[in-house]
Amino acid sequence: MKRNVLRILGALGVSALAATLGLMATAMPAQAASRDGICDAGEFCYYFGSTQAGSLSDHVGSLADYGATQPECYEYKGAGSGQGQCVKNNAASVWNRTSDTVRVYYNSDYNASYAFQDFAPGVKANLNSTLTRNNASHQLIAAPGTAYPAKDDYPYKGQSTGIDPWNFYKGQCTSFAAWAVRSRVGVPFHNQYAGQARWGNAKEWVAAAGRAGVPVYNNPRAGDVAVRLGGTYGHVAFVTRVNANGTFEIDEYNYVSADRYSHRTVSVGTANNQFSKFIRFK
């Protein structure tokens, strides 16, 4: 199949009947080399005991799933009670030494449907009664409008078939944009978000947002989903930064190269390389 045809496929979404949201197969990330049982600046740390007591587990960045059994799980590294045990569903307190708010979820995959708890930068605190021993993922959430680092953190890179857990085709622009909203903005977006039958193809997202009560703007802010309405299926991307000259930067999939990541500086407009609408989930 020629590249231009594959690029068009990048805007395709999956109908509600094509897959269930229960599909949650997520590859386990490798243990970070910097994890040493010391809560350094820039890290988010779990403690086995209340009030930052017992063994600790230090983490850089967000984690969608800690793993549940040895030797694959993220474990407590520091000295003290709990050392060597898995972190998942096994923490009582935290210390947030990052510069972002960190959200701890009851469920894996940043799923906020049941319960979560936010910890501001620098905070030492106990997990609440719902989250104590019930921590399954955590996420760094930048303040609205701040710049996001350009990065290819998409968990299905290299895949071009199958359906992701949020119910879009893997490797396509819709799947990556949905992942970025979930992992960077902290909104559990999926193809049936806010009661919609389907958000569908990229060019359908603006209308779906209107029905769902999600605001749409004519100018971007970091954290928005940029939408190109032109073409058969349209295109969506994640806005990482807005520049002083009015241009803005985006992370995207399946535009410059089929089923692959790219980062571009673009402008507002209706040409094929521009975006005219901006969905603000938060």
Secondary structure by P-SEA (a helix, b strand, c coil): ccaaaaaaaccbbbccccccccccccccccccccccccccccbbbbbcccccccbbbbbccccccccccccccccccccccccccccccccccccccccbbbbbbcccccccccccccccccccccccccccccccbbbbbcccccccccccccccccccccccccccccccaaaaaaaaaacccccccccccccccccccccaaaaaaaaacbbbbccccccbbbbbccccbbbbbbbccccccccccccccccccccbbbbbbbbbccccccccbbbbcc
